[in-house]
């Protein structure tokens, strides 16, 4: 998911600062299997009771789209949904459960190169040939601010891969931030995909006004820009085999990549002195590919910022799934999570010292209500009747989302 980006070159994070203090707290770490055991015991409990039991937990493993959907079907209360989604969001950059990793030998180098070439071709051709459609983009904003602790303190846990000596750390989130991370608002806007490009309607219901009230990051680029940027940069840089993962049908081939700043087209927007500074940065992450079709079903990107912004951390992950648009099925964005963590006072030189006030923002984005654009042309005859437009007759302008076939998108978030 691009973060606030408007061009193919990368993304921009737009951070709106706020401030309050939060208590210290220690979370109980659980695996996906342990959480499922707890959920079995919580069946039939009230929405509030389920949410309360989940509020003291943190997942150590990533939750798949299918597993999260199953949990949400079992617990349909709004508070339970938010607690489950928050747990899944915070684990979005973690490794999957061991049971989700297929015990299959790594393919040989030639097969790996062929998989990557098919994925690159998929991004180049298939993504740009999506039909004209519109969808609802639902965003929830979370904030934890400020936390007086070291940016990389002992005991803080990395959120996602990349903590070894050859890679920059992921986003480190302290326990007080986990506890204080709270929902600051939500928004629902229409995304139009037309002529191979995505366009956001800021005037749509629940769009610009609610975005201002939510005070969250602005994100975009899920339908193609992030895939084009990551695949283009990664193929010119370092890509290595990681693992096979379970999927709905065939196992996914997962690769790990690292892009140095010299090869990067990735940008992070950092607020400073009332403006947004676009900073080009290196980054790394994972790409999960359907080896048969080249379709990319998950992509993550963790920024590696250098001085004077080395204390700023940003990451994003997008998951894709089959979506019916018109009479065909296409692979489109289903869910995305973006993170941004930075010192509170960014203007000028970042603060330094053993304890720095930092702020964490997290966005969860879901795409629903996909509808293909269709329009009909009628000719009014002399007798007041109507008829179909003959071949070659002038056609009317394409219908707006509310006039297209199907129901106009609505916000169905709890």
C-alpha positions as CSV (number, residue, x, y, z in Angstrom):
1,X,0.0,0.0,0.0
2,X,1.4,3.3,-0.9
3,X,1.3,5.8,1.9
4,X,-0.1,9.1,0.8
5,X,1.6,8.7,-2.6
6,X,0.1,10.2,-5.8
7,X,2.7,8.9,-8.3
8,X,4.2,5.6,-9.3
9,X,7.5,6.6,-7.8
10,X,6.6,5.7,-4.2
11,X,4.7,6.7,-1.2
12,X,4.4,9.6,1.3
13,X,3.4,9.3,4.9
14,X,1.4,12.2,6.2
15,X,1.6,12.4,10.0
16,X,-0.7,14.6,12.0
17,X,0.6,15.0,15.5
18,X,-1.4,14.8,18.7
19,X,-0.4,14.4,22.3
20,X,-1.4,12.6,25.5
21,X,0.2,10.3,28.1
22,X,-0.5,6.6,28.6
23,X,0.2,4.1,31.4
24,X,2.8,1.4,31.3
25,X,1.5,-2.1,30.6
26,X,2.8,-5.6,29.8
27,X,1.0,-7.6,27.1
28,X,0.6,-11.3,27.1
29,X,2.1,-12.8,23.9
30,X,0.2,-15.6,22.3
31,X,0.5,-17.6,19.2
32,X,-2.3,-18.0,16.6
33,X,-3.0,-21.5,18.0
34,X,-3.3,-20.2,21.6
35,X,-5.6,-17.4,20.5
36,X,-7.9,-19.9,18.7
37,X,-8.1,-22.0,21.9
38,X,-9.1,-18.9,23.8
39,X,-11.7,-18.0,21.2
40,X,-13.2,-21.4,21.5
41,X,-13.7,-20.8,25.3
42,X,-15.2,-17.3,24.6
43,X,-18.0,-18.5,22.3
44,X,-21.3,-17.3,23.6
45,X,-19.8,-14.6,25.8
46,X,-20.9,-11.0,25.5
47,X,-19.3,-8.7,23.0
48,X,-17.8,-6.6,25.8
49,X,-16.4,-9.7,27.6
50,X,-14.7,-11.0,24.4
51,X,-13.2,-7.6,23.7
52,X,-11.9,-7.3,27.3
53,X,-10.3,-10.7,27.2
54,X,-8.5,-9.9,23.9
55,X,-7.4,-6.4,25.0
56,X,-4.5,-7.8,27.1
57,X,-3.0,-9.9,24.3
58,X,-0.6,-9.5,21.4
59,X,0.0,-12.0,18.6
60,X,3.5,-13.3,17.8
61,X,2.4,-14.7,14.4
62,X,0.7,-13.3,11.4
63,X,-3.0,-13.9,10.8
64,X,-4.2,-14.9,7.3
65,X,-7.2,-13.3,5.6
66,X,-9.1,-16.5,5.7
67,X,-8.4,-17.1,9.4
68,X,-9.4,-13.5,10.4
69,X,-12.6,-13.9,8.4
70,X,-13.5,-17.1,10.3
71,X,-12.9,-15.3,13.6
72,X,-15.1,-12.4,12.6
73,X,-17.9,-14.7,11.5
74,X,-17.8,-16.3,15.0
75,X,-17.7,-13.0,16.9
76,X,-19.9,-10.4,15.2
77,X,-20.0,-7.7,17.9
78,X,-18.4,-4.4,17.0
79,X,-16.0,-4.4,19.9
80,X,-15.0,-8.0,19.3
81,X,-14.3,-7.2,15.6
82,X,-12.2,-4.2,16.5
83,X,-10.1,-6.2,19.0
84,X,-9.6,-9.1,16.6
85,X,-8.6,-6.8,13.7
86,X,-6.3,-4.8,15.9
87,X,-4.5,-8.0,16.9
88,X,-4.3,-9.1,13.3
89,X,-3.1,-5.6,12.2
90,X,-0.3,-5.5,14.7
91,X,1.0,-8.9,13.6
92,X,0.8,-8.1,9.9
93,X,4.5,-8.0,9.5
94,X,5.3,-11.1,11.6
95,X,6.1,-14.6,10.3
96,X,3.1,-16.9,9.8
97,X,2.4,-19.8,12.2
98,X,4.6,-22.8,11.6
99,X,1.6,-24.8,10.5
100,X,1.0,-22.4,7.7
101,X,4.5,-23.0,6.3
102,X,4.6,-25.8,3.7
103,X,7.4,-28.3,4.3
104,X,8.4,-28.3,0.6
105,X,12.0,-28.0,-0.6
106,X,13.0,-24.6,-2.1
107,X,12.9,-24.5,-5.9
108,X,16.1,-24.4,-7.8
109,X,17.5,-21.0,-8.9
110,X,16.1,-21.4,-12.5
111,X,12.6,-22.0,-11.2
112,X,12.9,-19.1,-8.8
113,X,14.0,-16.7,-11.6
114,X,11.0,-18.0,-13.7
115,X,8.6,-17.3,-10.9
116,X,9.9,-13.8,-10.4
117,X,9.8,-13.1,-14.2
118,X,6.1,-14.3,-14.4
119,X,5.3,-12.0,-11.4
120,X,7.0,-9.0,-13.1
121,X,5.0,-9.7,-16.2
122,X,1.8,-10.0,-14.2
123,X,2.4,-6.5,-12.7
124,X,3.3,-5.0,-16.1
125,X,0.3,-6.4,-18.1
126,X,-2.5,-7.9,-16.0
127,X,-2.7,-5.1,-13.4
128,X,-2.9,-2.4,-16.1
129,X,-5.7,-4.3,-17.8
130,X,-8.1,-4.3,-15.0
131,X,-11.6,-3.2,-16.0
132,X,-13.0,0.2,-15.1
133,X,-14.6,-0.2,-11.7
134,X,-15.2,1.5,-8.4
135,X,-14.9,0.2,-4.8
136,X,-15.3,1.4,-1.2
137,X,-12.2,2.1,0.6
138,X,-12.7,1.9,4.4
139,X,-10.0,3.1,6.7
140,X,-9.6,3.0,10.4
141,X,-7.0,5.1,12.2
142,X,-5.1,4.2,15.4
143,X,-2.8,6.3,17.4
144,X,-0.5,5.9,20.5
145,X,1.1,9.1,21.6
146,X,3.4,10.0,23.3
147,X,5.5,7.2,24.8
148,X,8.5,8.4,26.8
149,X,10.9,5.6,26.0
150,X,13.9,4.9,23.9
151,X,13.1,4.5,20.2
152,X,15.0,1.2,20.2
153,X,14.9,0.3,23.9
154,X,15.8,-3.0,25.5
155,X,12.7,-5.1,25.7
156,X,11.0,-3.4,22.7
157,X,9.9,-5.9,20.1
158,X,10.5,-5.6,16.4
159,X,7.2,-5.6,14.4
160,X,8.1,-7.8,11.5
161,X,11.3,-9.2,9.9
162,X,14.7,-7.6,9.4
163,X,16.3,-7.5,12.8
164,X,19.5,-9.4,11.9
165,X,22.8,-7.7,11.3
166,X,22.4,-7.4,7.5
167,X,19.1,-5.6,7.6
168,X,17.7,-2.5,9.3
169,X,15.3,-3.2,12.2
170,X,11.6,-3.3,11.7
171,X,9.2,-1.1,13.6
172,X,9.9,-1.4,17.4
173,X,6.7,-1.0,19.4
174,X,6.9,-0.7,23.2
175,X,4.3,-2.3,25.5
176,X,2.9,1.0,26.6
177,X,2.3,1.9,22.9
178,X,0.5,-1.4,22.4
179,X,-1.8,-0.7,25.3
180,X,-2.5,2.9,24.4
181,X,-3.0,2.3,20.7
182,X,-6.6,3.4,20.2
183,X,-9.0,4.1,17.4
184,X,-9.2,7.8,16.6
185,X,-11.7,7.6,13.8
186,X,-12.6,6.1,10.4
187,X,-13.5,7.1,6.9
188,X,-15.1,5.6,3.8
189,X,-14.4,6.9,0.4
190,X,-15.0,5.7,-3.2
191,X,-12.0,4.5,-5.2
192,X,-12.4,4.7,-9.0
193,X,-10.1,2.6,-11.2
194,X,-10.3,3.9,-14.7
195,X,-8.0,3.6,-17.7
196,X,-5.4,1.7,-15.7
197,X,-5.2,4.3,-12.9
198,X,-6.8,4.7,-9.5
199,X,-8.5,7.9,-8.4
200,X,-9.8,8.7,-5.0
201,X,-13.0,10.8,-4.6
202,X,-12.3,13.1,-1.7
203,X,-15.8,14.6,-1.9
204,X,-17.5,11.2,-1.5
205,X,-19.6,10.6,1.6
206,X,-17.4,10.1,4.6
207,X,-14.4,11.2,2.6
208,X,-12.5,14.5,3.2
209,X,-14.4,15.7,6.2
210,X,-14.0,12.5,8.2
211,X,-10.4,12.1,7.1
212,X,-9.7,15.5,8.7
213,X,-11.4,14.5,11.9
214,X,-9.6,11.1,12.0
215,X,-6.2,12.7,11.8
216,X,-4.5,9.7,10.3
217,X,-2.0,8.8,7.6
218,X,-3.1,9.2,4.0
219,X,-2.5,6.1,2.0
220,X,-3.0,5.1,-1.6
221,X,-1.5,3.0,-4.4
222,X,-2.8,-0.5,-3.5
223,X,-4.1,-1.3,-7.0
224,X,-0.8,-1.2,-8.8
225,X,1.7,1.5,-7.9
226,X,3.1,-0.4,-4.9
227,X,3.5,-3.6,-6.9
228,X,5.2,-1.8,-9.8
229,X,7.6,0.0,-7.5
230,X,8.5,-3.0,-5.4
231,X,8.9,-5.4,-8.3
232,X,10.8,-2.9,-10.4
233,X,13.2,-2.0,-7.5
234,X,13.6,-5.6,-6.2
235,X,14.4,-7.1,-9.6
236,X,17.3,-4.6,-9.9
237,X,18.5,-5.3,-6.3
238,X,18.6,-8.3,-4.0
239,X,15.9,-11.0,-4.0
240,X,16.2,-14.4,-2.2
241,X,14.0,-17.3,-1.5
242,X,12.2,-17.4,1.8
243,X,9.6,-20.2,2.1
244,X,6.4,-21.8,0.8
245,X,3.2,-20.8,2.5
246,X,-0.3,-22.3,2.6
247,X,-3.0,-20.7,0.4
248,X,-6.5,-21.5,-0.6
249,X,-5.4,-23.7,-3.5
250,X,-1.7,-24.0,-4.4
251,X,1.1,-23.0,-2.0
252,X,2.5,-19.4,-2.4
253,X,6.1,-18.8,-3.2
254,X,7.5,-16.2,-0.8
255,X,10.6,-14.2,-1.5
256,X,12.5,-11.7,0.6
257,X,14.0,-8.6,-1.0
258,X,16.2,-5.7,0.0
259,X,16.6,-2.5,-2.0
260,X,19.4,0.0,-1.2
261,X,18.7,3.7,-1.4
262,X,20.7,4.0,-4.7
263,X,18.2,1.6,-6.4
264,X,15.1,2.8,-4.7
265,X,12.0,4.6,-6.0
266,X,10.4,4.5,-2.5
267,X,9.7,7.8,-0.7
268,X,8.5,8.5,2.8
269,X,6.9,11.9,3.5
270,X,8.1,13.3,6.9
271,X,6.3,16.4,8.3
272,X,8.7,19.2,9.2
273,X,8.0,22.9,9.9
274,X,4.4,22.6,8.7
275,X,5.5,21.0,5.4
276,X,6.0,17.5,4.2
277,X,9.6,16.5,3.2
278,X,9.8,13.7,0.7
279,X,12.7,11.5,1.6
280,X,14.0,8.8,-0.7
281,X,14.9,5.7,1.3
282,X,16.0,2.1,1.0
283,X,13.6,-0.6,2.1
284,X,13.0,-4.3,2.4
285,X,10.2,-6.8,2.8
286,X,8.4,-9.8,1.4
287,X,6.6,-10.7,-1.8
288,X,4.2,-13.7,-1.9
289,X,3.5,-15.0,-5.4
290,X,1.1,-17.5,-6.9
291,X,3.7,-19.5,-8.9
292,X,1.2,-20.6,-11.6
293,X,-0.1,-17.2,-12.5
294,X,2.4,-14.7,-11.2
295,X,-0.3,-13.0,-9.2
296,X,1.1,-11.2,-6.1
297,X,-1.1,-12.0,-3.1
298,X,0.9,-10.1,-0.4
299,X,3.6,-7.5,-0.4
300,X,5.3,-5.7,2.5
301,X,7.8,-2.8,2.6
302,X,9.8,-1.6,5.6
303,X,11.7,1.7,5.1
304,X,15.3,2.1,6.1
305,X,15.8,5.8,6.8
306,X,19.2,7.4,7.2
307,X,20.3,10.5,9.1
308,X,18.8,12.8,10.1
309,X,15.6,10.7,10.1
310,X,17.1,7.4,11.4
311,X,14.6,7.5,14.3
312,X,11.6,7.5,12.0
313,X,10.1,4.1,11.2
314,X,7.6,3.3,8.4
315,X,6.2,0.1,7.1
316,X,3.3,-1.1,5.0
317,X,1.7,-4.5,4.0
318,X,-1.0,-5.2,1.5
319,X,-2.9,-8.5,1.0
320,X,-4.8,-9.3,-2.3
321,X,-7.6,-11.7,-3.0
322,X,-9.9,-12.8,-5.8
323,X,-12.8,-10.3,-6.3
324,X,-15.7,-10.5,-8.7
325,X,-16.0,-7.4,-10.9
326,X,-18.8,-7.8,-13.4
327,X,-18.8,-11.4,-14.6
328,X,-15.1,-12.1,-14.0
329,X,-12.8,-12.6,-11.1
330,X,-9.7,-10.4,-10.6
331,X,-7.0,-10.3,-8.0
332,X,-7.5,-7.0,-6.1
333,X,-6.6,-5.4,-2.8
334,X,-8.5,-6.8,0.2
335,X,-6.7,-5.5,3.3
336,X,-3.8,-3.3,4.1
337,X,-2.0,-2.1,7.2
338,X,0.4,0.9,7.4
339,X,2.6,1.9,10.4
340,X,4.5,5.1,11.1
341,X,6.5,5.7,14.3
342,X,8.5,8.9,14.9
343,X,9.7,11.3,17.5
344,X,7.1,13.9,18.5
345,X,9.3,16.9,17.7
346,X,10.4,16.3,14.1
347,X,11.0,19.9,13.0
348,X,14.7,20.6,12.5
349,X,17.0,17.9,13.9
350,X,15.3,14.9,15.6
351,X,15.7,14.7,19.4
352,X,18.3,12.4,20.9
353,X,19.0,10.9,24.2
354,X,18.1,7.9,26.3
355,X,14.3,8.7,26.4
356,X,12.5,10.2,23.4
357,X,8.8,11.0,23.2
358,X,7.5,9.0,20.2
359,X,4.2,8.6,18.4
360,X,2.9,5.5,16.7
361,X,0.2,5.6,14.0
362,X,-1.5,2.7,12.4
363,X,-4.0,2.5,9.5
364,X,-6.1,-0.5,8.6
365,X,-7.6,-0.3,5.1
366,X,-10.2,-2.6,3.6
367,X,-11.6,-2.6,0.1
368,X,-15.2,-3.8,-0.4
369,X,-18.2,-3.3,-2.7
370,X,-16.4,-3.7,-6.0
371,X,-18.6,-2.7,-9.0
372,X,-17.9,-2.5,-12.7
373,X,-18.7,0.7,-14.5
374,X,-21.5,0.3,-17.0
375,X,-23.6,2.8,-18.9
376,X,-26.5,2.5,-21.3
377,X,-27.4,4.8,-24.2
378,X,-31.0,5.5,-25.3
379,X,-32.2,7.6,-28.3
380,X,-35.5,9.5,-27.9
381,X,-37.6,9.0,-31.0
382,X,-40.0,11.5,-32.6
383,X,-43.0,9.7,-31.0
384,X,-41.5,10.1,-27.6
385,X,-40.4,6.5,-27.3
386,X,-36.8,5.3,-26.8
387,X,-34.6,3.0,-28.6
388,X,-31.1,1.5,-28.3
389,X,-28.4,3.6,-29.8
390,X,-27.3,2.3,-33.2
391,X,-23.7,1.3,-33.8
392,X,-21.5,4.3,-34.3
393,X,-23.9,6.7,-32.6
394,X,-22.4,9.2,-30.1
395,X,-22.2,7.7,-26.6
396,X,-22.9,9.5,-23.4
397,X,-20.2,10.2,-20.8
398,X,-19.5,7.3,-18.4
399,X,-21.9,7.1,-15.5
400,X,-20.8,8.2,-12.1
401,X,-20.5,5.5,-9.4
402,X,-24.0,6.2,-8.1
403,X,-25.4,5.8,-11.6
404,X,-23.5,2.7,-12.5
405,X,-24.9,-0.8,-12.3
406,X,-25.1,-2.2,-8.8
407,X,-25.6,-0.5,-5.5
408,X,-23.4,2.5,-4.7
409,X,-20.7,1.6,-2.2
410,X,-21.6,2.1,1.5
411,X,-19.6,1.9,4.7
412,X,-20.5,-1.4,6.4
413,X,-17.8,-1.3,9.0
414,X,-19.0,-1.8,12.6
